[in-house]
Amino acid sequence: MPIVFVIALLSAGLWLTLGHGAVFALTVFVSILTIACPCAIGLATPTAIMVGTGKGAEHGVLIKSGAAFERAHKIDTIVFDKTGTITKGRPEVTDVWPANGVAASDLLALAAAAERGSKHPLGESIVRAEEERGAPRLEAEDFAAVPGHGIVAAVSGRKVLLGNAKHLAAGSIEVDAAAADALAGQGKTPMFVAVDGRYAGIIAVADVVKDSSARAIAALHSMGIEVAMITGDSKRTAQAIAAQVGIDRVLAEVLPQDKAEEVKKLQTGGKKVAMVGDGINDAPALAQADVGIAIGSGTDVAMESADIVLMRSDLMDVPTAIKLSKQVIRNIKENLFWAFGYNVLGIPVAAGVLYAFGGPLLNPIIAAAAMSMSSVSVLTNALRLKRFKPFASAA
């Protein structure tokens, strides 16, 4: 605005120097200041963001800030958590393979008793499977969770270890790796059990993939976005799930506290990363990512850490959010282009360039009307976002 004021002063002074009266010079001065009023420029960004935010909310995508729009349209890599995000988060026991003389019923009963103190979805599936059998319930006297590895509990005076191969290896217990690989190759998660320091068998759990997962990932691929999956599961299990939905990159056997570090590694490699998750242990990664996207059915901590919340918990809303951000940023650029272009053309006319070549002198009233029309044009362009169409839901 100071530059415009200087232009107005110089123009008025020039016309006075050329012999025109004070009224003429004042008309030029006022016309320049009026037509250059930055209303359109000031409206260009907030109107587009306001309409885009409202349109997103209409489709169940809550975008918390304008900065989220700005960062989301640059995303080239999206990392999905597996359990509860790509999958339904309600796994079921599919196989019970006992070993070393332990009965299958005893293996399941001991594991269920140990897992009753856990809130992990895989552990809850074991508890449900045991309850469905209707067998007498065993109780755990002691319980301790080892994050990213498994649990330790005392059940009926017996020490039970349940978790991944690393968990049992820490107790110098050798597991049946071949059986585990066979189960993992089917997309199942093998959970190893040891009783009193001796390998007791495997309980395999499978988490069903959401109906929308493959379609959402295909939509992201169509936008040129690389898709990765991060999980604490074994590589074989993770790769089997990834193959079902078309994941490009698998980050497997990642401890909960290391998820944010994996996101940071991608960013260090020059990627613009969005993280999609639903759990408490996803919160640091959501905060680390350029854009955090939380599933609405997830924890409050995850939603608080995220920039975007998907209220319908439909993964098709992920590409919808990215598509909306791209359209909003494009709309802002269009608004700014027309607002600046209007000033670039309007100021010379108000300064009397046309008059100098025999044309009319711009009246301040006409300048005011033209300035108002520029604001109206910006608002009208922003309202075009109301025609935004999301990606079709899988529902």
N, C-alpha and C positions, 0 to 999 in steps of 0.2 A: 504493500500500500504506500509506503514512503516514496517508492520509485514512481508510482502513478501520480502522486502529489507533485513531485518534481517535474514530471512531464506536463502536467496541467499548468504549472507556473511558467515553464519555459514556453509553452504554446501560447498562453495568454500574453506573455511579454513580447513574443515574436510578432503577434498580430498588432500589438500596440506600436511596436517599432515600425511596422509597415504602414502605419497611418490610420489604422482602424480605431474606432472609439472604444471607450471603457466598457460600454454595454456589450459590444461585440466580443471583446476580450473576456468579459465576465461570463458571457454565454458559453464560450469555448471552455473556460475553466470549469464551470459547473457541469457541462455536458460530459467532460472527461471523467470527473469524479463520480458522476452518476452512473455512467455506462460501465465503469470499471469496478463498481461495488462488488466485493468478492462473495456475494451470497451464494451463487451457483457453485463456486469452489468449495465453500464451507458446507454445502449440502451434499456434495458429490459422494463422500465416503459414508457419513452416518446414515443417509437414507438407504443406500444399498445394503448396509449391514443390518439395519432395522428390518427391512423387508426380508432379507435372507434368513435372519434369525427367526422371524415369525413363520416363514415357510418351512424351515427345518422343524420347528416345534409342531407344526401342523402334521408332519409326517413322523413324529416321535423321535426326532433328533434334536437334542438340546445342546446348543453351542453357546459356551459361557461368555465369550468375548470376541471382539473384532480381531484381536491378535491371533485367536485360534483359526479364524478364516484365513488370515495372511499366511500362517505357517502350514495349514492343511493343504493349500493348493500347490505347495512345493514338494509334498511327500512323494518319494520314489520307492520307499520300502515300508512294508507294514508287517509287524511281528504280532502273531496271534499266540496267546496262551492256549494250551490244549484243553485241559480239563475244565468243563463248564463254559468254554468259549467256542471252540471248534466242535467239541463234543457236548452232549447234553448234561454232563456233570452228575449223572445218576448211573454209575456203572453197576454191573451185575456179575456175580460169580458164574463162571462158565465151566471151569474144570477144577477138580480136586485130585491131585496126584500125590498120594502118601508115599513114604519111603522108610526103609529101615524098620519094618515091622509095625509101624504106627497105622491104626485103622483110619480110613477116610473120615468117619464120623467123629473120631477123637481129634483128628487134625483140625477139622472145621470148628469143633466145640472150643478147643483151646485157643485158636486164633480169634474166634468171635469174642471170647471172654477178655482176651488181651486188648482187642480193638474197641471195647465199649468205652474206654476212657479217651478214645481219639475222636476227633471231629473231621478227619480226612474222608473225602467221598469214597475212596477205595476201601477204607476200614469199615465204613458204614454199610457198604454192600456185603461184606462178610457177615456182619451182625445180622442184616436182614435175611441172608441165606440160612443162617443157623436158626433164627426165629421161625422161619417158614417150615423147618423140620419139626418143630414142636418138641424138641428134646429138652431134658432138664438143663436149666441154665447154670453155667459155671460163673464164678465171680473172680475178678483179679484183685489181689491184695495190694499190689504195688504196680504203678504204671509210670513210665518215663518215655517221652518222645525224643527221638534223635532227628532233628530237622534235616530233611532231604535224604534220610537213610531208612528210618523205620521206627519201631517201638521196642521197648523191653518191659515185660510184666511178669509178675508171679501169679500163677493160676494153680490153685489146689496144691500148693507147695512145690510146683514145678516152674522153672525159669523158662519163659517163652520169649524168643526173639522172632520178630516178623518184620520183613522189609525187603530191600534190594540186596543184590549179591555183595555189595560193599559192606553192608551192615553185618552180614554174617561173617564176611572175611575178617572184619575187625575182631571177631571172637575166634579166629582161626578155624572156622567151620567151612568145609568144602561143599559146594552145591552142585546140582545136576545142571551144568551149563547147556548141554545138548537139548534137554527137555525144555529149558527156558527159551532157547533160541527157536525151537519149533513153535512154541506158543506165541512168542513175540512176532514171528513171521506171519501169524494170523491176525495181528493187530491187537493181541491180548497182552495185558500187563501181568507178568509172573511175579508173585509175591512169595518169597522164600520163608520157610518156617523152620526154626530149630527149637528143640525141647531139651533142656538140661545139657546144653553144649553139644547136642548131636543133631545132625540134619534130619528133619522129619518130613519134608516134602514141599510141594508147590501148590498154592492156590492161585488160579488164574482168574483175572477180572477183565472184563471188556466194557469200555465206555462207548456207547453208540454215538456216531457222528450226527450232528444236527442236519436236518433236511436242507437248510439254507447254506451250509458251509461251502459245498462245491460250487454252487451257483455264485456266491459272493466272491469267491476267489477267482472264478472265471471272469467276472465283471471287472475285478481289479486288474487282472492280466490284460483285459481289453483296453484299459487306461494306461498301460505301460508301466504298471507298478509291480515290483518284485514282492513276493509274499514268503514270509518265513514263519516257522512254528517253534515255540520254545516250551520245553517240558522237562520234568525231572525223570520221565520214563527212560527206559533203555533205548538205545539207538534203533534196534530192530523193531520194537513196538512203535516208536515215533515214526520211523520210515514207512511202516505199514499204514498208519493213519494218514500220513502225508500223501501217500500214493492214492488213497481213496478220494482225496479232495483236490489234488493238484498243487500241493505246496512245492515251492521252488527250493527252499533251504530249510534244513532241520537242525535245530539247536537242542540236542538231547542231553540227558543226565546233568541238567543244570540245577544246582541247589537254589532254593527260594531266594536266599540273600544275594545270589549272583546274577539274577535276572537283569537288574539295572546295569550291571557291569557288561553284560552281553549287548545290551542296547547301546551302551557307550562305545563299545568296540566298533559297532556298525557306524556310529556317528563319526568316530575317528577316521574311518575309511572313506569319509566324504558323503555318506548317505544321509538323506533327510528321512527320519524314522518316526513312524506312528506305532504305538503299542496298544493292543486291544486285549483287555483282561477283565476279570471279575472278582478276584479274590484279594484278601488282605496282603498276601505275599506278592501281589502284582503292583501294589501301590508305589513302591520305589521306582519300578520300571516305568510306570505310567508318568510319574513326575520327571524322570530322566529323559523320556522321549521328547522329540520336538512337538508331538501332539499325542496326548493320552486320551484313549477312547475306552470308556467303561461300559460294561453291559448293565442294563438297568436292573436285572435280577440279581446282581452281585452285591458285594458288601458296601456299606456306607463309606468306608475308608477309601475303597477303589473309586467310587463316584466322586468323592471330595477331591481326590488327587488328579482326576481327569479333566481335560479341556472340553471334551464332548461326551455326552451320555446318551446311550441308545435305549430309550425307554421301553421299546417293544422287545428288546433282547433278540432281535432278528439281525443276523449278520449281513443281510442284504442292505441294511442301513449304513454299513461301513462305506461301500462304494457310493451310496447316496450322499453321505456327508462330504466325501471328497469331491464328487461331482458338483454339489451345491457350492462348496468353497471356491472351486474354479470359476463357476458362473458369477459368483458375487465379486470376485477380484476382477474378472473381465468387465463387469458392469461398472465397477469403480473407475477402472482405467478409461472406459468410454465416457463416463461423466466428466472426469478431469480433462480429457482431450477436448470435449466440446466446450467446457467452461473456459479453459485457457484459450482455445481457438477463437471463441467468441470475443474475448478481451483483445487478443492480438489483432482481430479485424475491426473491432468496434472503436478502440482508442484512436487509431489514425483518422477514422471518419469523424469522431467527435472533435479531434484536434483541427479539423477544417481542411483535410487533404482534398476532399471532393470539391469544396468551395474554391480552393486554389486553382482548380482546373475547370471552373465554370459551373460546378454542381451546387447543390443546396448545402446550407449550413445546418448541422444537426441541432434540433431544438431540444432543450433539457427535458421537456415533457416526453418527447419521443424516446430519448435516451433512457428515461425511467421506465417506460413501457417495455423497451427492448431488454433492459436489465431484468425486469420481472419475467419476461418470456424465457430468458435463459434459465432462470431458476425453475420455472415450470417444466422446461424441457428435461432438466436433470431429474426432477421428481418423476416425470413420466417414464423416463428411461429406467429408473430404479424400480418402478412398479411393474416393469416387464418381467421381473423375477417371480412375480406371482404366477406366471405360467410355467414355472419349473416343474418338471416331471421326474419323480424319483425312480430308481430301479424297481422293477416289479418285485413285490414281496413273495416269499416262498409259500406263504400261508394260502 
